[in-house]
């Protein structure tokens, strides 16, 4: 039987008996790991293997947010510290080729860390374009404010992940950079005209519309749908993400437990899937909420199942790679961005 159309978190560094039973019964498409789940290499690998044994799929996806900078779930001193995207973007005006090398090398090094742990999907790169009056929730997680530059650096990062045997997720489609409030805490609303959104915010996503997976933004785009954030908006998903941007890959929600959304977790998952998202994402590891999301998530089928298959088909064994040489080169490149 096909797995269900959701991804969940778990509470700690090892599965509880209740979590094992839940994973066996609910069969989520994947899990997502956070800093609370990651102590050392041996423990993370054991947790990943245990999850896959519970669902009975050796290739079940394991996701993580490993962007670098302040969004990094595998942390020093066990794992390397990686630069925020903005630091890489600062190289671009002085030397485009070096900036692209830095973006690709950072992603390739992160992919090497993830692949060694059995983690197959990274929620990066961030293609949002932050504005001066916006919330700092994006901030230095973005490469910059120029759509063309962000698209180029995002493409280089995606190539690095794929070369390392990890699927990238572009986020937060169709663009979170203008949001004046943090969607973890409240619902952002944008009154921006369509023409400005199309020319600016949507542009990097349109350039990278061929990538395998994208994550939605919990943002209201009033020019398209004044009542629902993108995650819950059939109009935004069908007309903006699928048509204007042209993204036909696997669409996963941002975390449904964020305070930008209201209603029960069951309602949030139902609305997101009805709107056109393929996978519901729930991150906080609370079993009672996970059960609600699972109940609302059907077995993957139809176009969503086809998008899952197409995304997973992009996974390849890592290409040959000299980690030490890449770290040395990246350090030299980053010294120029200070």
Backbone torsions as a table, in degrees:
resi	resn	phi	psi	omega
1	UNK	NA	145.4	-178.6
2	UNK	-69.9	147.6	175.1
3	UNK	-65.8	163.5	178.6
4	UNK	-82.0	158.2	-170.7
5	UNK	-84.8	54.8	175.2
6	UNK	-150.0	160.3	174.8
7	UNK	-125.0	138.1	-179.1
8	UNK	-129.5	164.5	171.6
9	UNK	-95.3	177.4	171.4
10	UNK	-132.1	163.2	-165.4
11	UNK	-78.2	-33.9	-167.9
12	UNK	-146.3	-158.2	-174.4
13	UNK	-84.0	-8.1	176.4
14	UNK	-144.7	152.8	-179.2
15	UNK	-74.3	137.8	172.6
16	UNK	-82.3	167.9	176.5
17	UNK	-59.9	-42.1	179.7
18	UNK	-64.3	-39.4	178.3
19	UNK	-66.2	-40.6	177.6
20	UNK	-58.8	-45.7	179.8
21	UNK	-63.5	-42.5	179.3
22	UNK	-62.0	-48.0	-178.5
23	UNK	-62.4	-39.6	178.3
24	UNK	-64.5	-42.2	-176.1
25	UNK	-78.6	-42.4	-173.1
26	UNK	-84.2	-28.1	178.5
27	UNK	50.1	63.3	176.4
28	UNK	-65.8	152.9	176.8
29	UNK	-58.2	-37.0	-179.7
30	UNK	-162.2	179.7	170.8
31	UNK	-124.1	162.5	176.3
32	UNK	-124.4	136.4	-177.3
33	UNK	-103.4	148.6	177.0
34	UNK	-129.1	177.4	-177.8
35	UNK	-57.1	-34.1	-179.5
36	UNK	-62.7	-19.6	-177.4
37	UNK	-96.9	-3.6	-166.6
38	UNK	-125.2	103.8	-179.9
39	UNK	-104.5	-47.1	179.4
40	UNK	-158.6	173.2	-174.4
41	UNK	-58.1	-47.7	-175.8
42	UNK	-63.9	-44.7	-178.6
43	UNK	-64.3	-44.0	-178.6
44	UNK	-65.1	-43.0	179.4
45	UNK	-62.0	-38.6	178.2
46	UNK	-64.9	-41.6	179.4
47	UNK	-63.5	-44.4	178.7
48	UNK	-60.9	-47.4	-179.2
49	UNK	-64.2	-37.9	-179.7
50	UNK	-65.1	-43.4	176.4
51	UNK	-58.1	-48.0	-177.1
52	UNK	-65.9	-33.2	176.1
53	UNK	-66.9	-37.5	180.0
54	UNK	-63.5	-42.1	-177.5
55	UNK	-89.8	-8.0	175.9
56	UNK	71.8	26.0	178.2
57	UNK	-130.9	112.2	-176.8
58	UNK	-66.5	-19.4	-179.8
59	UNK	-108.8	16.1	-179.8
60	UNK	-57.5	131.0	-175.1
61	UNK	-64.0	140.8	171.3
62	UNK	-122.3	123.6	-174.8
63	UNK	-107.1	161.1	174.4
64	UNK	-158.9	154.7	170.5
65	UNK	-97.8	97.5	178.7
66	UNK	-125.8	76.6	-178.4
67	UNK	-84.1	-34.0	-164.3
68	UNK	101.7	169.1	-177.1
69	UNK	66.6	-135.8	-175.8
70	UNK	-82.8	-6.8	175.3
71	UNK	-112.3	88.7	-176.9
72	UNK	-149.2	113.8	-174.7
73	UNK	-88.3	-27.0	172.6
74	UNK	-94.4	110.3	-166.2
75	UNK	-113.1	156.2	170.5
76	UNK	-61.2	154.7	6.7
77	UNK	-87.8	-3.1	-177.5
78	UNK	-72.3	-42.7	-178.5
79	UNK	-118.4	161.0	-176.4
80	UNK	-69.6	152.7	171.2
81	UNK	-89.3	132.4	-179.8
82	UNK	-113.6	155.4	-175.6
83	UNK	-74.2	150.2	169.5
84	UNK	-66.4	153.0	-178.5
85	UNK	-58.0	-37.6	-178.0
86	UNK	-58.6	-36.6	-179.8
87	UNK	-64.3	-37.8	176.4
88	UNK	-68.5	-41.3	179.6
89	UNK	-60.5	-29.5	-179.9
90	UNK	-67.5	-20.1	176.4
91	UNK	-73.5	-29.6	-167.7
92	UNK	-57.6	-46.5	-178.2
93	UNK	-63.0	-27.2	-178.9
94	UNK	-88.2	-35.8	-176.7
95	UNK	-157.9	95.2	-176.2
96	UNK	-56.9	-45.8	-175.8
97	UNK	-63.9	-39.1	178.6
98	UNK	-67.5	-37.8	178.1
99	UNK	-64.4	-43.8	178.2
100	UNK	-63.1	-39.9	176.8
101	UNK	-61.5	-42.5	-179.3
102	UNK	-65.2	-41.4	179.1
103	UNK	-64.8	-44.5	-179.1
104	UNK	-67.3	-42.8	-177.8
105	UNK	-67.0	-40.9	177.5
106	UNK	-59.4	-48.0	-180.0
107	UNK	-63.9	-38.0	-179.1
108	UNK	-67.3	-38.0	177.8
109	UNK	-68.9	-43.1	175.7
110	UNK	-59.3	-43.8	179.8
111	UNK	-59.8	-37.4	178.2
112	UNK	-62.8	-41.9	176.4
113	UNK	-61.5	-46.0	-175.5
114	UNK	-67.7	-44.7	-177.3
115	UNK	-60.4	-37.2	179.6
116	UNK	-63.9	-23.3	-178.9
117	UNK	-97.6	-4.3	-176.7
118	UNK	85.4	10.4	178.4
119	UNK	-84.7	128.6	-169.0
120	UNK	-113.8	-9.1	-177.3
121	UNK	-136.5	131.1	177.0
122	UNK	-116.5	130.5	178.5
123	UNK	-80.0	71.7	-179.0
124	UNK	-166.2	153.6	9.7
125	UNK	-89.6	160.8	175.1
126	UNK	-87.7	121.5	-178.3
127	UNK	-106.1	12.4	-180.0
128	UNK	-70.1	153.4	-177.5
129	UNK	-117.9	95.0	-174.5
130	UNK	-67.8	145.2	178.1
131	UNK	-110.6	157.8	-174.7
132	UNK	-58.0	-32.9	-177.2
133	UNK	-96.7	12.8	-175.4
134	UNK	-87.8	163.7	172.2
135	UNK	-60.1	151.3	178.6
136	UNK	-80.7	5.7	-179.2
137	UNK	-59.4	-31.0	174.3
138	UNK	-92.6	-67.5	172.8
139	UNK	48.6	-123.5	-174.7
140	UNK	-76.2	2.3	173.0
141	UNK	-74.1	-16.6	-179.7
142	UNK	-93.4	148.3	176.7
143	UNK	-68.6	-30.1	-178.2
144	UNK	167.6	-161.3	-174.8
145	UNK	-113.9	-4.4	179.4
146	UNK	-91.4	121.0	-175.6
147	UNK	-58.4	-41.0	-178.8
148	UNK	-65.1	-43.5	178.9
149	UNK	-63.8	-45.6	-178.7
150	UNK	-62.7	-39.6	178.4
151	UNK	-63.5	-42.7	-179.7
152	UNK	-65.3	-45.7	-178.9
153	UNK	-69.6	-36.6	175.9
154	UNK	-63.4	-40.1	177.5
155	UNK	-63.1	-43.6	179.3
156	UNK	-62.3	-42.0	178.3
157	UNK	-63.4	-44.5	179.4
158	UNK	-59.7	-39.8	177.3
159	UNK	-62.6	-40.6	178.6
160	UNK	-62.7	-42.7	176.9
161	UNK	-61.7	-48.3	-177.6
162	UNK	-64.2	-38.1	176.5
163	UNK	-63.2	-26.2	179.8
164	UNK	-94.0	9.1	177.6
165	UNK	78.9	27.7	-179.1
166	UNK	-130.2	137.4	177.4
167	UNK	-84.4	128.8	174.8
168	UNK	-84.6	153.4	170.4
169	UNK	-118.9	117.9	175.2
170	UNK	-79.5	139.7	-176.0
171	UNK	-150.1	159.4	-5.2
172	UNK	-108.3	104.0	-172.4
173	UNK	-70.2	135.4	7.1
174	UNK	-95.6	18.1	175.2
175	UNK	136.8	121.2	-176.6
176	UNK	-107.9	-1.9	-167.9
177	UNK	-67.2	-25.1	-179.2
178	UNK	-86.8	-9.7	-173.0
179	UNK	-59.6	128.9	-177.9
180	UNK	-90.3	-7.7	174.1
181	UNK	-128.8	155.4	179.3
182	UNK	-77.9	120.3	-177.1
183	UNK	-67.8	-10.7	170.4
184	UNK	-67.6	-24.1	-171.9
185	UNK	-114.1	-28.3	-176.5
186	UNK	-158.7	170.1	-177.0
187	UNK	-92.8	116.1	175.8
188	UNK	-75.5	143.9	176.0
189	UNK	-126.7	129.9	179.2
190	UNK	-111.7	127.4	175.8
191	UNK	-97.0	11.0	-175.2
192	UNK	-61.5	135.1	177.6
193	UNK	-62.7	153.4	-179.7
194	UNK	-54.7	-43.2	-175.0
195	UNK	-60.5	-39.6	179.3
196	UNK	-69.9	-40.4	178.2
197	UNK	-64.0	-44.5	-178.4
198	UNK	-65.0	-42.0	-176.4
199	UNK	-73.2	-33.0	-170.4
200	UNK	-112.8	-72.5	-169.5
201	UNK	-63.1	-42.0	-176.3
202	UNK	-77.1	-19.3	-168.1
203	UNK	-59.4	-46.6	179.9
204	UNK	-61.9	-36.1	179.1
205	UNK	-68.1	-37.3	177.1
206	UNK	-64.3	-38.3	178.9
207	UNK	-66.3	-30.6	-177.4
208	UNK	-109.6	27.5	-174.8
209	UNK	-66.4	-14.1	-178.6
210	UNK	-84.7	-5.4	-178.2
211	UNK	-73.1	160.1	-165.3
212	UNK	-74.6	-31.9	-173.0
213	UNK	-139.2	142.8	173.7
214	UNK	-134.0	152.6	178.4
215	UNK	-114.8	135.7	-177.2
216	UNK	-77.3	162.5	174.4
217	UNK	-102.1	137.1	171.1
218	UNK	-84.5	68.0	-176.7
219	UNK	-135.1	137.4	174.6
220	UNK	-87.8	124.8	175.4
221	UNK	-106.5	93.9	-170.1
222	UNK	-60.6	-27.4	179.7
223	UNK	-64.9	-19.7	-179.5
224	UNK	-113.9	-40.4	-178.0
225	UNK	-156.8	105.1	-175.4
226	UNK	-80.6	-4.6	-173.4
227	UNK	-107.6	-20.5	-172.6
228	UNK	-134.3	141.4	170.1
229	UNK	-67.9	160.1	-175.8
230	UNK	-50.9	-41.1	-177.6
231	UNK	-56.9	-31.6	-175.2
232	UNK	-111.3	10.8	-172.7
233	UNK	-108.0	112.5	175.6
234	UNK	-63.0	-36.7	179.3
235	UNK	-63.1	-46.9	-178.8
236	UNK	-66.8	-43.4	-178.6
237	UNK	-65.8	-46.2	-177.3
238	UNK	-73.5	-47.1	-170.5
239	UNK	-88.4	-33.8	-178.0
240	UNK	-94.1	-60.6	-172.2
241	UNK	-69.2	-48.7	-175.6
242	UNK	-79.3	-37.8	-174.7
243	UNK	-97.9	-62.8	-175.8
244	UNK	-63.3	-48.2	179.3
245	UNK	-77.3	-33.5	176.7
246	UNK	85.3	15.9	-179.3
247	UNK	-78.1	121.1	-179.2
248	UNK	-115.5	9.0	-178.1
249	UNK	-84.7	-163.9	-176.5
250	UNK	-76.2	125.8	-176.5
251	UNK	-109.6	119.3	-178.7
252	UNK	-115.0	142.8	179.0
253	UNK	-72.6	156.8	161.2
254	UNK	-69.0	173.8	-174.3
255	UNK	-56.9	120.8	-178.2
256	UNK	-71.4	-13.3	-180.0
257	UNK	-86.4	-0.4	179.1
258	UNK	-68.3	152.1	-172.8
259	UNK	-76.9	-5.2	172.7
260	UNK	-62.7	-25.6	-177.3
261	UNK	-102.8	153.7	179.3
262	UNK	-125.2	172.4	-177.6
263	UNK	89.2	173.7	179.0
264	UNK	-68.7	163.4	177.5
265	UNK	-65.0	-33.3	175.6
266	UNK	-60.8	-47.5	-179.6
267	UNK	-62.8	-43.1	-179.5
268	UNK	-61.2	-45.4	-179.9
269	UNK	-65.5	-43.9	178.8
270	UNK	-58.6	-47.2	-177.6
271	UNK	-64.8	-40.4	-179.9
272	UNK	-64.3	-44.2	-179.6
273	UNK	-70.1	-37.5	176.6
274	UNK	-65.8	-33.0	-179.0
275	UNK	-71.8	-21.3	178.6
276	UNK	127.0	0.6	172.3
277	UNK	-68.9	147.3	-179.9
278	UNK	-90.2	-33.3	-174.5
279	UNK	-133.0	130.8	173.5
280	UNK	-91.1	133.3	-177.7
281	UNK	-112.6	127.8	176.6
282	UNK	-132.0	127.9	-163.6
283	UNK	-113.6	-23.4	-164.4
284	UNK	-79.4	-6.5	175.5
285	UNK	79.9	6.6	177.7
286	UNK	-77.9	118.1	-172.4
287	UNK	-63.3	-37.6	-179.0
288	UNK	-64.3	-36.8	177.5
289	UNK	-73.4	-39.7	178.1
290	UNK	-59.0	-38.3	179.5
291	UNK	-63.7	-38.0	177.6
292	UNK	-65.2	-43.7	179.3
293	UNK	-63.7	-42.8	178.9
294	UNK	-60.5	-43.3	-179.0
295	UNK	-62.6	-29.9	-178.7
296	UNK	-86.9	-8.9	-171.9
297	UNK	-104.7	116.0	179.3
298	UNK	-76.1	169.4	170.7
299	UNK	-63.2	141.9	179.9
300	UNK	-63.2	132.3	-179.5
301	UNK	-156.7	172.6	174.1
302	UNK	56.6	-141.8	-178.0
303	UNK	-58.3	-36.4	179.5
304	UNK	-64.0	-43.1	177.4
305	UNK	-63.0	-39.1	178.3
306	UNK	-65.1	-37.8	178.3
307	UNK	-68.7	-37.2	174.5
308	UNK	-59.5	-48.5	-179.1
309	UNK	-61.3	-41.6	-179.6
310	UNK	-65.8	-39.2	178.4
311	UNK	-65.4	-48.6	-177.7
312	UNK	-65.7	-26.4	177.8
313	UNK	-67.5	-16.9	178.1
314	UNK	-79.8	-11.0	178.3
315	UNK	-72.4	132.0	177.8
316	UNK	-134.2	155.6	172.4
317	UNK	-58.1	146.0	-179.6
318	UNK	-57.8	141.5	174.8
319	UNK	-75.6	156.1	178.4
320	UNK	-52.6	140.5	-169.9
321	UNK	-158.1	130.5	177.0
322	UNK	-98.2	101.5	-175.2
323	UNK	-61.4	-47.0	-177.1
324	UNK	-62.7	-42.1	178.9
325	UNK	-63.7	-41.0	-179.0
326	UNK	-66.8	-39.7	178.3
327	UNK	-64.4	-42.1	178.8
328	UNK	-63.6	-42.0	179.6
329	UNK	-66.3	-41.7	-179.9
330	UNK	-64.2	-42.3	177.7
331	UNK	-58.5	-42.1	179.2
332	UNK	-65.1	-41.5	178.8
333	UNK	-64.4	-44.0	-176.8
334	UNK	-69.6	-25.9	177.3
335	UNK	-60.6	-24.6	-179.2
336	UNK	-85.5	-9.6	-176.1
337	UNK	-97.2	-2.0	-177.9
338	UNK	-71.9	NA	NA
